[in-house]
Amino acid sequence: MRCHRCGHRNPEVSRFCVECGAALAQDQVQNPTSAMSAFGEQEPRPSLQTLTDRPMQPHADAVEALSPGTALLVVKRGPNAGHRFVLDQPILTVGRQPDNDIFLDDVTVSRRHAEFHRRDSGYLVRDVGSLNGTDVNRKPVHEAPLTSGDEVQIGKFQLLYLSGTESDVVADEQCADRRHGRNGRDMANR
Protein backbone atom coordinates (compact mmCIF):
# COMPACT_ATOMS: atom_id res chain seq x y z
CA MET A 1 0.00 0.00 0.00
CA ARG A 2 1.45 3.36 -1.01
CA CYS A 3 1.43 6.22 1.53
CA HIS A 4 -0.68 9.22 0.53
CA ARG A 5 1.79 11.60 2.19
CA CYS A 6 5.29 10.46 1.18
CA GLY A 7 4.64 7.81 -1.47
CA HIS A 8 6.52 5.06 0.43
CA ARG A 9 5.35 1.52 -0.39
CA ASN A 10 4.21 -0.25 2.80
CA PRO A 11 3.09 -3.84 3.42
CA GLU A 12 -0.64 -4.28 2.78
CA VAL A 13 -1.31 -5.05 6.47
CA SER A 14 0.30 -1.79 7.70
CA ARG A 15 -1.88 0.74 9.47
CA PHE A 16 0.81 3.45 9.50
CA CYS A 17 3.53 4.41 7.01
CA VAL A 18 6.89 3.07 8.16
CA GLU A 19 8.66 6.04 6.57
CA CYS A 20 6.68 9.10 7.72
CA GLY A 21 4.11 7.78 10.23
CA ALA A 22 0.98 8.84 8.35
CA ALA A 23 -2.12 6.72 8.98
CA LEU A 24 -2.89 4.44 6.04
CA ALA A 25 -6.51 3.94 5.04
CA GLN A 26 -7.19 0.28 4.24
CA ASP A 27 -9.36 1.27 1.27
CA GLN A 28 -6.86 3.92 0.12
CA VAL A 29 -6.35 4.08 -3.64
CA GLN A 30 -2.74 3.62 -4.73
CA ASN A 31 -1.10 6.88 -5.79
CA PRO A 32 0.13 7.01 -9.38
CA THR A 33 3.83 6.36 -9.72
CA SER A 34 4.47 9.19 -12.15
CA ALA A 35 4.18 12.90 -11.50
CA MET A 36 1.52 13.27 -14.21
CA SER A 37 -1.99 14.22 -13.17
CA ALA A 38 -5.12 12.52 -14.52
CA PHE A 39 -5.25 15.18 -17.23
CA GLY A 40 -1.70 14.56 -18.42
CA GLU A 41 -0.26 17.73 -16.91
CA GLN A 42 2.82 17.77 -14.73
CA GLU A 43 1.86 18.05 -11.07
CA PRO A 44 3.63 20.85 -9.20
CA ARG A 45 6.38 19.67 -6.87
CA PRO A 46 6.74 21.28 -3.46
CA SER A 47 9.77 23.51 -3.22
CA LEU A 48 12.57 22.76 -0.80
CA GLN A 49 11.49 25.89 1.11
CA THR A 50 7.95 24.50 1.51
CA LEU A 51 9.27 21.19 2.86
CA THR A 52 11.67 22.77 5.35
CA ASP A 53 9.03 25.22 6.65
CA ARG A 54 6.83 22.37 7.87
CA PRO A 55 7.18 21.60 11.58
CA MET A 56 8.84 18.27 12.32
CA GLN A 57 6.00 16.11 13.64
CA PRO A 58 6.94 12.64 12.40
CA HIS A 59 4.54 10.75 14.65
CA ALA A 60 1.66 13.20 15.07
CA ASP A 61 -0.57 11.59 12.40
CA ALA A 62 0.00 8.13 13.83
CA VAL A 63 -0.91 9.22 17.36
CA GLU A 64 -3.93 11.17 16.14
CA ALA A 65 -5.24 7.98 14.46
CA LEU A 66 -5.06 5.95 17.70
CA SER A 67 -8.23 4.75 19.38
CA PRO A 68 -8.90 5.92 22.95
CA GLY A 69 -7.00 3.82 25.49
CA THR A 70 -4.24 2.88 23.05
CA ALA A 71 -0.69 4.10 22.64
CA LEU A 72 2.21 3.74 20.22
CA LEU A 73 5.80 2.54 20.63
CA VAL A 74 8.22 3.74 17.96
CA VAL A 75 11.65 2.13 17.61
CA LYS A 76 14.00 5.14 17.66
CA ARG A 77 17.28 3.25 17.82
CA GLY A 78 18.32 -0.34 17.30
CA PRO A 79 17.33 -3.04 14.86
CA ASN A 80 14.13 -2.13 12.97
CA ALA A 81 14.45 1.62 13.67
CA GLY A 82 11.25 3.38 12.61
CA HIS A 83 9.04 0.34 13.22
CA ARG A 84 5.87 0.99 15.25
CA PHE A 85 3.94 -1.13 17.71
CA VAL A 86 0.38 -0.28 18.75
CA LEU A 87 -0.37 -0.89 22.42
CA ASP A 88 -4.02 -1.91 22.35
CA GLN A 89 -4.35 -4.83 24.80
CA PRO A 90 -4.59 -4.88 28.62
CA ILE A 91 -1.20 -6.67 28.81
CA LEU A 92 1.40 -6.97 26.05
CA THR A 93 4.53 -9.09 26.40
CA VAL A 94 7.90 -8.06 24.96
CA GLY A 95 10.83 -10.32 24.28
CA ARG A 96 13.10 -12.23 21.93
CA GLN A 97 10.77 -15.23 21.53
CA PRO A 98 8.42 -14.96 18.53
CA ASP A 99 5.36 -15.79 20.65
CA ASN A 100 5.60 -12.43 22.47
CA ASP A 101 3.12 -9.72 21.50
CA ILE A 102 6.09 -7.47 20.65
CA PHE A 103 8.92 -9.53 19.18
CA LEU A 104 12.32 -7.81 19.45
CA ASP A 105 14.82 -10.08 17.71
CA ASP A 106 18.21 -9.31 19.26
CA VAL A 107 20.49 -11.13 21.74
CA THR A 108 20.41 -8.09 24.09
CA VAL A 109 16.69 -8.75 24.67
CA SER A 110 15.66 -11.58 27.02
CA ARG A 111 13.27 -14.26 25.77
CA ARG A 112 10.61 -12.76 28.03
CA HIS A 113 11.89 -9.25 28.82
CA ALA A 114 9.07 -6.92 29.85
CA GLU A 115 5.33 -6.32 29.83
CA PHE A 116 3.22 -3.26 29.08
CA HIS A 117 0.11 -3.00 31.29
CA ARG A 118 -2.83 -0.73 30.50
CA ARG A 119 -4.05 1.43 33.39
CA ASP A 120 -6.73 4.13 33.57
CA SER A 121 -4.07 6.79 33.11
CA GLY A 122 -2.22 5.02 30.27
CA TYR A 123 0.37 2.25 30.23
CA LEU A 124 3.12 1.16 32.58
CA VAL A 125 6.16 -0.96 31.73
CA ARG A 126 7.26 -3.81 34.00
CA ASP A 127 10.56 -5.68 33.71
CA VAL A 128 9.91 -9.41 34.20
CA GLY A 129 13.38 -10.51 35.30
CA SER A 130 15.35 -9.72 32.16
CA LEU A 131 19.12 -10.07 32.10
CA ASN A 132 19.88 -6.54 30.77
CA GLY A 133 17.04 -4.74 32.54
CA THR A 134 14.60 -2.12 31.33
CA ASP A 135 15.21 1.65 31.44
CA VAL A 136 12.75 4.54 31.25
CA ASN A 137 14.35 7.86 30.36
CA ARG A 138 17.79 6.32 30.97
CA LYS A 139 16.97 5.16 34.51
CA PRO A 140 16.72 1.45 35.38
CA VAL A 141 13.21 0.47 36.49
CA HIS A 142 11.41 -2.62 37.69
CA GLU A 143 8.05 -0.97 36.99
CA ALA A 144 7.21 2.56 35.85
CA PRO A 145 4.14 4.44 34.58
CA LEU A 146 4.68 5.95 31.13
CA THR A 147 3.91 9.44 29.90
CA SER A 148 3.83 10.41 26.25
CA GLY A 149 7.38 11.19 25.15
CA ASP A 150 9.09 8.73 27.53
CA GLU A 151 11.92 6.63 26.13
CA VAL A 152 11.93 2.95 27.04
CA GLN A 153 15.19 1.03 26.57
CA ILE A 154 14.91 -2.74 26.09
CA GLY A 155 18.25 -4.23 25.06
CA LYS A 156 19.53 -2.34 22.02
CA PHE A 157 16.04 -1.06 21.28
CA GLN A 158 15.24 2.53 22.24
CA LEU A 159 11.47 2.91 22.06
CA LEU A 160 9.51 6.17 22.14
CA TYR A 161 6.17 5.89 23.97
CA LEU A 162 3.44 8.12 22.50
CA SER A 163 -0.18 8.74 23.44
CA GLY A 164 -2.47 11.74 23.29
CA THR A 165 -3.37 14.43 20.80
CA GLU A 166 -1.13 15.84 18.07
CA SER A 167 -0.21 18.93 20.12
CA ASP A 168 0.68 16.70 23.07
CA VAL A 169 3.02 14.65 20.87
CA VAL A 170 5.05 17.65 19.72
CA ALA A 171 5.27 19.04 23.26
CA ASP A 172 6.10 15.60 24.68
CA GLU A 173 8.83 14.93 22.10
CA GLN A 174 10.36 18.31 22.94
CA CYS A 175 10.12 17.51 26.67
CA ALA A 176 11.85 14.17 26.10
CA ASP A 177 14.62 15.96 24.21
CA ARG A 178 15.11 18.44 27.07
CA ARG A 179 15.08 15.57 29.60
CA HIS A 180 17.95 13.95 27.72
CA GLY A 181 19.95 17.13 27.16
CA ARG A 182 19.33 17.49 23.43
CA ASN A 183 18.84 20.94 21.95
CA GLY A 184 17.14 22.10 18.76
CA ARG A 185 20.35 21.94 16.74
CA ASP A 186 20.86 18.28 17.67
CA MET A 187 17.25 17.57 16.64
CA ALA A 188 17.90 18.85 13.12
CA ASN A 189 20.86 16.50 12.75
CA ARG A 190 18.99 13.36 13.74
C-alpha positions in Angstrom: 0.0 0.0 0.0 1.5 3.4 -1.0 1.4 6.2 1.5 -0.7 9.2 0.5 1.8 11.6 2.2 5.3 10.5 1.2 4.6 7.8 -1.5 6.5 5.1 0.4 5.4 1.5 -0.4 4.2 -0.3 2.8 3.1 -3.8 3.4 -0.6 -4.3 2.8 -1.3 -5.0 6.5 0.3 -1.8 7.7 -1.9 0.7 9.5 0.8 3.4 9.5 3.5 4.4 7.0 6.9 3.1 8.2 8.7 6.0 6.6 6.7 9.1 7.7 4.1 7.8 10.2 1.0 8.8 8.3 -2.1 6.7 9.0 -2.9 4.4 6.0 -6.5 3.9 5.0 -7.2 0.3 4.2 -9.4 1.3 1.3 -6.9 3.9 0.1 -6.3 4.1 -3.6 -2.7 3.6 -4.7 -1.1 6.9 -5.8 0.1 7.0 -9.4 3.8 6.4 -9.7 4.5 9.2 -12.1 4.2 12.9 -11.5 1.5 13.3 -14.2 -2.0 14.2 -13.2 -5.1 12.5 -14.5 -5.2 15.2 -17.2 -1.7 14.6 -18.4 -0.3 17.7 -16.9 2.8 17.8 -14.7 1.9 18.1 -11.1 3.6 20.9 -9.2 6.4 19.7 -6.9 6.7 21.3 -3.5 9.8 23.5 -3.2 12.6 22.8 -0.8 11.5 25.9 1.1 7.9 24.5 1.5 9.3 21.2 2.9 11.7 22.8 5.3 9.0 25.2 6.7 6.8 22.4 7.9 7.2 21.6 11.6 8.8 18.3 12.3 6.0 16.1 13.6 6.9 12.6 12.4 4.5 10.7 14.6 1.7 13.2 15.1 -0.6 11.6 12.4 0.0 8.1 13.8 -0.9 9.2 17.4 -3.9 11.2 16.1 -5.2 8.0 14.5 -5.1 6.0 17.7 -8.2 4.8 19.4 -8.9 5.9 23.0 -7.0 3.8 25.5 -4.2 2.9 23.0 -0.7 4.1 22.6 2.2 3.7 20.2 5.8 2.5 20.6 8.2 3.7 18.0 11.6 2.1 17.6 14.0 5.1 17.7 17.3 3.2 17.8 18.3 -0.3 17.3 17.3 -3.0 14.9 14.1 -2.1 13.0 14.4 1.6 13.7 11.2 3.4 12.6 9.0 0.3 13.2 5.9 1.0 15.3 3.9 -1.1 17.7 0.4 -0.3 18.8 -0.4 -0.9 22.4 -4.0 -1.9 22.3 -4.3 -4.8 24.8 -4.6 -4.9 28.6 -1.2 -6.7 28.8 1.4 -7.0 26.0 4.5 -9.1 26.4 7.9 -8.1 25.0 10.8 -10.3 24.3 13.1 -12.2 21.9 10.8 -15.2 21.5 8.4 -15.0 18.5 5.4 -15.8 20.7 5.6 -12.4 22.5 3.1 -9.7 21.5 6.1 -7.5 20.7 8.9 -9.5 19.2 12.3 -7.8 19.4 14.8 -10.1 17.7 18.2 -9.3 19.3 20.5 -11.1 21.7 20.4 -8.1 24.1 16.7 -8.8 24.7 15.7 -11.6 27.0 13.3 -14.3 25.8 10.6 -12.8 28.0 11.9 -9.3 28.8 9.1 -6.9 29.8 5.3 -6.3 29.8 3.2 -3.3 29.1 0.1 -3.0 31.3 -2.8 -0.7 30.5 -4.0 1.4 33.4 -6.7 4.1 33.6 -4.1 6.8 33.1 -2.2 5.0 30.3 0.4 2.2 30.2 3.1 1.2 32.6 6.2 -1.0 31.7 7.3 -3.8 34.0 10.6 -5.7 33.7 9.9 -9.4 34.2 13.4 -10.5 35.3 15.3 -9.7 32.2 19.1 -10.1 32.1 19.9 -6.5 30.8 17.0 -4.7 32.5 14.6 -2.1 31.3 15.2 1.7 31.4 12.8 4.5 31.3 14.4 7.9 30.4 17.8 6.3 31.0 17.0 5.2 34.5 16.7 1.5 35.4 13.2 0.5 36.5 11.4 -2.6 37.7 8.0 -1.0 37.0 7.2 2.6 35.8 4.1 4.4 34.6 4.7 6.0 31.1 3.9 9.4 29.9 3.8 10.4 26.2 7.4 11.2 25.1 9.1 8.7 27.5 11.9 6.6 26.1 11.9 3.0 27.0 15.2 1.0 26.6 14.9 -2.7 26.1 18.2 -4.2 25.1 19.5 -2.3 22.0 16.0 -1.1 21.3 15.2 2.5 22.2 11.5 2.9 22.1 9.5 6.2 22.1 6.2 5.9 24.0 3.4 8.1 22.5 -0.2 8.7 23.4 -2.5 11.7 23.3 -3.4 14.4 20.8 -1.1 15.8 18.1 -0.2 18.9 20.1 0.7 16.7 23.1 3.0 14.7 20.9 5.0 17.7 19.7 5.3 19.0 23.3 6.1 15.6 24.7 8.8 14.9 22.1 10.4 18.3 22.9 10.1 17.5 26.7 11.9 14.2 26.1 14.6 16.0 24.2 15.1 18.4 27.1 15.1 15.6 29.6 18.0 14.0 27.7 20.0 17.1 27.2 19.3 17.5 23.4 18.8 20.9 21.9 17.1 22.1 18.8 20.4 21.9 16.7 20.9 18.3 17.7 17.3 17.6 16.6 17.9 18.9 13.1 20.9 16.5 12.7 19.0 13.4 13.7 
